[in-house]
Amino acid sequence: MNSHEFGHERFEELCALSAIGQVSAEEFRELQAHLQTCAACRLRQADFTEILHEHLPLLAPADTSRPGSRNVA
């Protein structure tokens, strides 16, 4: 695997994590800069966002007043 492919692996991972809000501010800025110049990663970002918003059920926040429920924040 060359360094270019490794870079895209990293950005694909950041695309997925960004779609669920799990990137740091620094990673988000790095990803946004990369997306400005990389059509392939923009497509992956759109794919992850579509999957998250259109194909996965939306879950209501956990009711912490019920036994056995937990807050996963």
N, C-alpha and C positions, 0 to 999 in steps of 0.2 A: 504494500500500500504506500503510495507516495504522499508527500506532505499536503498536496492539494486535496486529495481524497480524505485524508485525516481531518483537514480543516472543515470540509463539508460534513463529515460525520459529526463533528462538534456542533456545527451550526444547525444541523438537522435536530440534534438533541436539544439545543437551545430553543428551536422553534416549538418543539413539543412541550417543553417546560414552560415556555412563555405563554402558550395557549391556556395553561392552567394556573398561571400567575406564580410560578415557582422559580423565577430568576431574580438575581440581585439587580440593583439599579445599574451597576457596571456592566453586567452581562446583557441587560436589556439594551443599553446604549451601543454595545459592541454588535449585538444582533441587528439593531436598526441600521447601523452603518453598513453592515454586510449586505442587508436586504436591498439597499439602494443600488448595489452593483451586481447582484446575483439573481437572475430570473428563476433559476432552479430552486433556490432556497425560498424565494417569494412564493412559489407554487407549493412547496412543502408546508410553509407557514399557513397558507390558505387551506390546504388539506387538513391540517391539524385543527384549525379553527372550525372548519365545517364539521368535522367529526365530533368535536366537543359540543357544538351548539345545535347541530341538526340530527345527529345519530345516537347520541347518548341521552338517556333520560336525565332530566334535571331533578336533583335531590333537594328536598327541603332541609333546612338546617336541623340538626339534631335537637330534640326536645330534652334538655338536661334535667327536667323535673321528673322524668320517668326513670324508674330503676333500670339499669343496664344500658342506658343511653350515654353517649359520651360526646364531648365537644372535640372535634379534630381540627383545631385551628393552628 
